[in-house]
Amino acid sequence: MTVTTASAPAARAARDRFLAFAFTAADVLVEAGTDGIITFAAGAFRVRFGDDGARFVGRHIASLIAPGDQTTFTMALSAMPLRGRIAPLTLRTSDAAQTASVVAAMLVPDPPARLCFTIGPVPAAGTDAVAEGPARLQDPVRFRREAEAVLRAGGAATVGLVEVKGWQALREGLSPDAQRRLREGIGEVLGGAGGQALASEVADGRYGVLAQGRADIEATVRQLSALMRGNPATRQARVEGTGLPLDGGGLASPQAARALRYVLSRFTQAGTAAAAAVGANGGLAGILAQASLRARAMREAIAARRFRLAFQPVVGLADRAVHHYEALLRPVMTPGGPAQTTQDFVTFAEAVGLSGELDWAVLELALGALQAAPLARVAVNISGLSMQSAAFRDRVLARITALGDQLGANGGGRLLIELTETAEIDDMAGAAESIARLRAAGVPVCLDDFGAGAAAFRYLRAFQVDYVKIDGAYVRAAAASARERGFVSAMVELAGSAGAEVIAEMIETPEQADLMRTLGVQYGQGWLFGKPGLLPGQRR
């Protein structure tokens, strides 16, 4: 293997490179500046391209792609400021044989910003398929986080909310093969919005679209309607959609992000009608203005504790002994009031700036439960918005000190904090101080949903934590996908290098538990080990 760099890499850059290799079946790694000029080359360059990597430093990254595929590559490259990545593409490289290869890339925003590319072999028949271009429907959590990243970066973009009415009933009239073809067609239509877009099925028949510029979502709706008319079983389908420009409308970046998160949550739960009802037609500022009218009711709900906590066990995978319990919020429906999911409740509280009050209320209930169950350990979810607040941090530490021996000496590890990624952390230094002081007080800290968004990797670099919790999507996919197993293995190794142990969530079968343990995961959570309920010894 040859390794050449224009300058000695720092430890942080080296870890980013490790991530890039570990998360792809690649044999070549290339870094380039935002101008596309190669600054670092590693891997099997002599085998693939007949020359050492040193010869490619200073060239444009496109020089590695065969002339016939450079148009496709250039289009994908131009979308990187919007998407933050190039999903795996099958392209021919510029070697003499023009070998078909899998090319992927990510934008690393940490100064200095750079592009990280990997090139690897095309999977053999019968192994994991490679997603090609914009037709792939992305994971909803990743879609939301990429949309927020674009919003924070100030890029000109549009979020489209598109719904196929009655999709579940329509789908029942299609064979599995017809469903697959229709899904591919939907991905092609949505992925072509505004020239090239990122699309996600956020719920059955409901799609989010992240497109460049002021994309014409109405045109996308017409194209999707035409696709539906092409199949007798879906000919009567009605498609609705609306476009939401990603500009703050005078809002501060955190406010705009909260408004976006809220409207996406409502659309996911109840479709375009719900999105319109919360003010989507008035843009992000309209959403927040309308939400503010309901803020008083939410504040009253938090103050009156119109929610409860359910506790789900987290066990050691080696011995299945309970390590601790996670406190999960469950809204309590009021007579005559609308039903609310946990996601609705939390995202609305964030949208109107009440996440700190909600986090404190949840923490108080959890501390009360700990006092009633003296042998239990409980993890409480705290949002990034609260974690970066000095006032919230001081309030929590004062409460822990006041409880004293009831939590064990110096906290005793009976209380754990899970840092959620529902909201991006802006004040990294403030959050790092909160985490350091909590750990010094005997409160272990866990990074939640690790792997679901790029921010989690930044947090692992910036914060010293005790645990990371792998997003359940990886657990579900790992049994059927060697690539996903590679992701999990890489995350376990990365967490270990940072001194953290690993929890895998959403484990539902013994096979999943055994696989996670084989991959090095220490703890598991999911219905296999117990559904959310009361703590041992806790009374209703």
C-alpha positions in Angstrom: 0.0 0.0 0.0 1.3 3.5 -0.8 0.4 6.5 1.3 1.2 10.0 0.3 0.1 13.3 1.7 0.9 16.9 1.0 1.3 17.5 4.7 1.5 15.4 7.9 -2.1 14.6 8.9 -3.3 15.5 12.4 -4.9 12.8 14.6 -8.4 14.1 13.8 -7.9 13.9 10.1 -6.5 10.4 10.5 -9.6 9.3 12.4 -11.8 10.7 9.6 -9.8 8.7 7.1 -10.3 5.6 9.2 -14.0 6.2 9.2 -14.1 6.5 5.4 -12.3 3.2 4.9 -14.2 1.4 7.6 -17.6 2.4 6.3 -17.0 1.3 2.7 -15.6 -1.8 1.0 -13.0 0.4 -0.6 -9.4 -0.1 -1.6 -8.5 3.5 -2.5 -9.0 6.6 -0.4 -8.6 10.1 -1.8 -9.0 13.5 -0.2 -9.4 16.7 -2.2 -10.0 20.3 -1.5 -13.3 21.9 -2.3 -11.9 22.8 -5.7 -11.5 19.0 -6.4 -7.7 19.0 -6.4 -6.3 15.9 -4.7 -4.3 16.5 -1.5 -4.1 13.0 -0.1 -4.0 9.5 -1.8 -3.9 6.1 -0.1 -4.5 2.5 -1.0 -4.0 0.2 -3.9 -3.2 2.9 -6.5 -0.4 0.9 -8.2 -2.7 -2.1 -8.6 -5.7 0.0 -9.8 -4.1 2.8 -11.7 -0.6 1.5 -12.4 1.2 4.2 -10.5 1.8 5.4 -6.9 -0.6 7.6 -5.2 2.0 10.3 -5.1 1.6 10.8 -8.8 -2.1 11.8 -8.3 -1.6 14.5 -5.7 -2.2 17.8 -7.4 -4.5 16.4 -10.0 -8.3 16.9 -10.2 -10.4 14.1 -8.7 -12.2 13.7 -12.0 -9.0 12.4 -13.5 -9.7 9.1 -11.8 -13.0 8.6 -13.7 -13.2 7.3 -17.2 -14.1 10.0 -19.8 -17.5 8.4 -20.6 -18.6 8.6 -17.0 -17.3 12.0 -16.1 -20.6 13.8 -16.9 -22.4 11.6 -14.3 -19.6 12.1 -11.8 -19.5 15.9 -12.3 -23.3 16.1 -11.7 -22.9 14.2 -8.5 -19.9 16.3 -7.5 -21.9 19.5 -8.1 -24.6 18.3 -5.7 -22.2 17.7 -2.8 -22.6 21.2 -1.2 -26.4 20.4 -1.0 -26.3 16.7 -0.1 -23.0 16.5 1.8 -22.1 13.3 0.2 -22.2 11.2 -3.0 -24.2 8.0 -2.4 -22.4 4.9 -3.8 -22.3 5.1 -7.6 -21.1 2.5 -10.1 -18.7 4.3 -12.4 -15.8 3.3 -14.6 -12.4 4.4 -13.5 -9.6 5.8 -15.8 -7.4 2.8 -15.7 -6.6 1.1 -19.0 -9.4 -1.4 -18.6 -11.9 1.2 -17.4 -12.9 -1.0 -14.5 -16.4 -0.7 -13.1 -16.0 0.5 -9.5 -18.1 1.8 -6.6 -17.3 5.5 -6.0 -18.6 7.3 -2.9 -17.8 10.5 -1.2 -18.5 12.7 1.8 -18.0 16.4 2.6 -16.0 16.8 5.8 -16.9 20.3 7.0 -14.4 20.7 9.8 -11.9 23.5 8.8 -10.4 23.2 6.4 -13.4 21.7 4.5 -12.4 18.8 2.3 -13.9 16.1 0.1 -13.2 12.4 1.0 -13.6 9.9 -1.8 -13.5 6.1 -1.7 -13.2 3.8 -4.7 -13.8 0.0 -4.3 -14.9 -3.1 -6.2 -18.5 -3.6 -7.4 -20.2 -6.2 -5.2 -20.4 -9.6 -6.7 -23.8 -11.0 -7.8 -25.9 -12.1 -4.8 -24.2 -9.7 -2.3 -25.3 -6.3 -1.2 -26.6 -4.1 -4.0 -25.1 -0.7 -4.7 -27.5 2.2 -4.7 -27.2 4.2 -7.9 -27.7 7.9 -7.9 -30.8 9.9 -6.8 -33.3 7.0 -7.3 -32.4 5.7 -3.9 -34.9 6.6 -1.1 -32.9 7.7 1.9 -33.5 6.9 5.6 -36.0 9.5 7.1 -33.7 10.4 10.0 -30.8 11.0 7.7 -33.0 13.0 5.3 -34.1 15.3 8.1 -30.6 15.9 9.3 -29.3 16.6 5.8 -32.1 19.1 5.3 -31.2 20.8 8.6 -27.6 20.9 7.6 -28.5 22.7 4.3 -30.7 25.1 6.2 -27.9 25.9 8.7 -25.4 26.4 5.9 -27.7 28.9 4.2 -27.9 27.1 0.9 -30.7 27.8 -1.5 -32.9 24.8 -1.4 -36.5 23.5 -1.2 -38.0 20.8 0.9 -40.9 19.2 -0.9 -43.6 17.3 1.0 -45.4 14.9 -1.3 -48.2 12.4 -0.4 -49.8 9.6 -2.4 -53.3 9.5 -0.8 -54.5 6.1 0.2 -51.2 4.5 -0.6 -51.5 1.5 1.7 -54.8 0.4 0.1 -53.4 1.0 -3.4 -50.3 -1.0 -2.7 -52.4 -4.1 -1.7 -53.5 -4.4 -5.4 -49.9 -4.8 -6.6 -47.7 -7.8 -6.7 -44.4 -7.6 -4.8 -42.5 -7.1 -8.1 -44.9 -4.4 -9.2 -44.5 -2.7 -5.8 -40.7 -2.8 -6.2 -40.9 -1.3 -9.8 -43.3 1.4 -8.6 -41.1 2.3 -5.7 -38.1 2.6 -8.1 -40.2 4.8 -10.3 -41.2 7.0 -7.4 -37.5 7.3 -6.4 -36.6 8.3 -10.0 -39.3 11.0 -10.1 -38.6 12.5 -6.7 -34.8 12.2 -7.1 -35.1 14.3 -10.3 -36.8 17.2 -8.6 -35.0 20.4 -9.3 -32.5 18.6 -11.5 -31.2 16.3 -8.7 -32.6 15.8 -5.2 -32.4 13.7 -2.1 -35.7 11.9 -1.4 -37.0 9.8 1.5 -40.1 7.8 2.2 -40.8 9.2 5.7 -44.0 7.2 6.1 -46.1 4.9 3.9 -46.9 7.0 0.8 -45.4 10.2 2.2 -42.2 11.5 0.8 -39.7 14.2 1.6 -37.7 15.8 -1.2 -34.6 18.0 -0.7 -33.9 19.8 -3.9 -31.5 22.6 -5.0 -32.8 26.1 -5.5 -36.4 27.0 -5.8 -37.6 23.6 -7.1 -41.0 23.3 -8.7 -42.6 20.8 -6.4 -45.9 21.1 -8.3 -44.1 19.8 -11.4 -42.9 16.9 -9.4 -46.4 16.2 -8.2 -47.6 16.2 -11.8 -44.9 13.7 -12.8 -45.7 11.4 -9.9 -49.4 11.6 -10.8 -48.5 10.6 -14.4 -46.5 7.6 -13.1 -49.5 6.5 -11.0 -51.8 6.7 -14.0 -49.5 4.4 -15.9 -50.6 1.4 -13.7 -54.3 0.3 -13.7 -54.0 -0.5 -10.0 -52.9 3.0 -9.1 -54.6 5.0 -11.8 -57.0 6.6 -9.4 -54.3 7.7 -6.9 -54.3 11.3 -5.9 -51.0 13.0 -5.3 -50.6 16.1 -3.3 -47.6 18.2 -2.4 -46.2 21.5 -1.3 -42.8 23.1 -1.4 -41.1 24.7 1.6 -38.3 27.1 0.8 -35.3 26.5 3.1 -34.8 30.1 4.1 -35.2 31.3 7.6 -37.6 34.1 6.8 -35.8 36.2 9.4 -35.6 33.5 11.9 -32.4 32.6 13.7 -30.8 29.4 12.5 -31.9 27.3 15.6 -35.5 28.6 15.3 -35.6 27.8 11.6 -34.3 24.3 12.3 -36.9 23.7 15.0 -39.7 24.8 12.7 -38.4 22.5 9.9 -38.2 19.6 12.4 -41.8 20.2 13.6 -43.4 20.4 10.1 -41.6 17.2 9.0 -42.8 15.5 12.1 -46.4 16.5 11.5 -46.2 15.6 7.8 -44.8 12.2 8.7 -47.6 11.5 11.2 -50.6 12.9 9.2 -49.6 14.0 5.7 -49.9 17.2 3.7 -53.1 18.3 5.4 -51.3 18.3 8.8 -48.4 20.2 7.3 -50.7 22.9 6.0 -52.5 23.0 9.3 -49.3 24.0 11.1 -48.6 26.8 8.7 -46.3 25.2 6.0 -47.8 27.4 3.3 -46.4 30.4 5.2 -42.8 29.0 5.2 -40.7 28.3 8.2 -41.6 31.7 9.8 -45.3 30.9 9.4 -44.9 27.5 11.0 -43.1 29.0 14.0 -45.7 31.9 14.3 -48.6 29.5 14.3 -46.8 27.1 16.8 -46.2 30.0 19.1 -50.0 30.4 19.5 -50.1 26.9 21.1 -47.0 27.4 23.2 -49.0 28.4 26.3 -50.9 25.1 26.2 -47.6 23.1 25.8 -46.1 25.0 28.7 -49.1 24.1 30.9 -48.9 20.5 29.8 -45.3 20.3 30.8 -45.9 22.0 34.1 -48.9 19.7 34.9 -46.7 16.7 34.0 -49.2 15.5 31.3 -46.9 12.7 30.4 -45.5 9.7 32.1 -42.2 7.7 31.9 -41.9 4.1 30.8 -38.6 2.3 31.6 -37.0 -0.2 29.2 -34.1 -2.4 30.3 -30.6 -2.2 28.8 -28.8 -5.5 29.4 -25.3 -6.9 29.1 -25.1 -9.1 26.0 -22.7 -11.4 27.7 -24.8 -12.3 30.7 -28.2 -10.7 30.0 -28.1 -8.9 33.4 -29.8 -5.5 33.5 -27.3 -2.7 33.4 -29.7 0.2 33.5 -33.1 1.3 32.3 -33.9 4.1 29.8 -36.7 6.5 30.7 -39.0 6.9 27.7 -41.5 9.8 27.6 -45.2 8.9 26.9 -47.7 11.8 26.5 -50.9 11.4 28.4 -54.0 12.2 26.3 -56.3 14.9 27.8 -60.1 14.5 27.5 -61.2 16.0 24.2 -57.6 16.7 23.1 -55.8 15.3 20.1 -53.7 12.2 20.3 -50.0 12.9 20.4 -47.0 10.7 19.7 -43.8 11.1 21.7 -42.2 12.6 18.6 -45.0 15.1 18.2 -44.7 16.1 21.8 -40.9 16.5 21.8 -40.6 18.3 18.5 -43.4 20.7 19.2 -41.7 21.6 22.6 -38.5 22.2 20.7 -40.3 24.3 18.0 -41.6 26.7 20.6 -38.4 26.9 22.7 -39.6 24.7 25.6 -37.2 21.8 25.3 -35.3 22.9 28.4 -38.5 22.9 30.4 -39.5 19.5 29.1 -36.0 18.1 29.7 -36.1 19.3 33.3 -39.6 17.9 33.9 -38.5 14.5 32.5 -35.4 14.6 34.7 -37.4 15.4 37.8 -39.8 12.5 37.2 -36.9 10.1 36.6 -35.1 11.3 39.8 -38.3 10.6 41.7 -38.5 7.1 40.2 -34.9 6.5 41.2 -35.7 7.4 44.8 -38.6 4.9 44.8 -36.5 2.2 43.2 -33.1 2.3 45.2 -31.4 -0.5 43.2 -32.2 0.8 39.7 -30.0 2.9 37.4 -31.9 5.1 34.9 -30.8 6.9 31.7 -32.6 10.2 30.9 -32.7 11.7 27.4 -31.5 15.4 27.3 -31.6 17.4 24.1 -28.6 19.1 22.6 -30.4 22.4 23.2 -30.4 21.8 26.9 -26.9 20.3 27.1 -25.3 23.5 25.8 -27.2 25.7 28.3 -25.1 26.8 31.3 -28.2 27.5 33.3 -29.7 24.0 32.7 -26.3 22.4 33.5 -26.0 24.3 36.8 -29.6 23.4 37.7 -29.0 19.7 37.1 -25.8 19.7 39.1 -27.4 21.4 42.0 -30.2 18.9 42.0 -27.8 16.0 42.0 -25.8 17.5 44.9 -29.0 18.1 46.8 -30.1 14.4 46.5 -26.6 13.3 47.7 -26.7 9.8 49.1 -30.1 9.0 47.5 -28.2 8.7 44.2 -25.2 7.0 45.9 -21.9 8.7 46.7 -21.1 11.5 44.3 -23.9 10.5 41.9 -23.0 6.8 42.2 -23.7 6.2 38.5 -27.4 5.6 39.2 -28.3 8.5 36.9 -27.1 8.4 33.3 -27.7 11.1 30.6 -28.3 10.3 27.0 -27.5 13.1 24.6 -30.0 13.1 21.8 -29.4 14.4 18.3 -32.9 15.7 17.8 -31.4 19.2 17.7 -28.0 20.2 16.5 -25.6 21.6 19.1 -24.3 25.0 18.2 -22.2 25.8 21.3 -19.9 22.8 21.3 -17.7 24.3 24.1 -20.7 24.8 26.3 -21.9 21.2 25.8 -18.5 19.8 26.4 -18.3 21.7 29.7 -21.7 20.3 30.7 -20.6 16.8 29.9 -17.3 17.1 31.7 -19.0 18.4 34.8 -21.7 15.8 34.8 -19.2 13.0 34.5 -17.1 14.6 37.3 -20.3 14.4 39.4 -20.6 10.7 38.8 -23.2 10.9 36.0 -22.1 8.8 32.9 -23.0 10.2 29.5 -24.2 8.4 26.4 -24.4 9.6 22.8 -27.8 8.5 21.4 -28.6 7.3 17.8 -24.9 7.0 16.9 -24.5 6.6 13.2 -27.9 8.1 12.3 -26.4 11.5 11.4 -23.0 13.0 10.8 -23.2 15.2 13.9 -22.7 12.1 16.2 -19.2 11.6 14.8 -18.4 15.3 15.5 -19.7 14.8 19.0 -17.6 11.7 19.6 -14.5 13.8 18.7 -15.5 16.7 20.8 -16.9 15.1 23.9 -15.6 12.5 26.3 -18.5 10.1 26.8 -19.0 6.7 28.5 -21.3 5.0 26.0 -22.6 5.3 22.5 -25.9 3.9 21.4 -26.0 2.5 17.8 -29.0 3.6 15.8 -31.5 0.8 15.5 -31.5 1.0 11.7 -28.1 -0.6 11.7 -29.2 -3.4 14.0 -32.1 -4.3 11.7 -30.0 -4.2 8.6 -26.9 -6.0 9.9 -28.4 -9.5 9.7 -28.9 -9.3 5.9 -26.1 -7.0 4.9 -22.3 -7.5 5.1 -21.9 -3.8 4.5 -24.1 -2.9 7.4 -22.2 -5.3 9.6 -19.0 -3.5 8.5 -20.6 -0.2 9.7 -21.5 -1.7 13.1 -18.0 -3.1 13.5 -16.4 0.2 12.5 -18.6 2.1 15.0 -17.7 -0.3 17.8 -14.0 0.1 17.0 -14.3 3.9 16.8 -16.2 4.1 20.1 -13.6 1.8 21.8 -10.8 4.1 20.6 -12.6 7.0 22.3 -13.0 5.0 25.5 -16.7 4.4 25.2 -18.7 1.2 25.5 -21.5 0.4 22.9 -25.2 -0.2 23.3 -27.3 -1.5 20.4 -31.0 -0.6 20.4 -34.1 -2.3 18.8 -32.9 -5.8 19.3 -35.9 -8.0 18.8 -34.5 -11.5 18.2 -31.9 -13.8 19.7 -30.1 -13.8 16.4 -29.7 -10.0 16.4 -28.4 -10.2 20.0 -25.8 -12.8 19.1 -24.7 -10.9 16.0 -24.3 -7.7 18.0 -22.2 -9.5 20.6 -20.1 -11.0 17.9 -19.5 -7.6 16.4 -18.2 -6.4 19.8 -21.3 -4.6 21.2 -21.4 -4.8 25.0 -25.0 -3.9 25.7 -28.4 -4.4 24.1 -31.9 -2.9 24.3 -35.1 -4.0 22.7 -38.2 -6.0 23.1 -36.2 -9.2 23.3 -35.1 -8.1 26.8 -38.2 -6.3 27.9 -40.9 -3.8 26.9 -41.0 -0.4 28.5 -42.8 -0.5 31.8 -42.3 0.1 35.5 -39.0 0.0 37.4 -38.5 -3.0 39.7 -40.4 -2.1 42.9 -42.1 0.9 41.4 -45.8 1.3 42.0 -48.3 2.8 39.6 
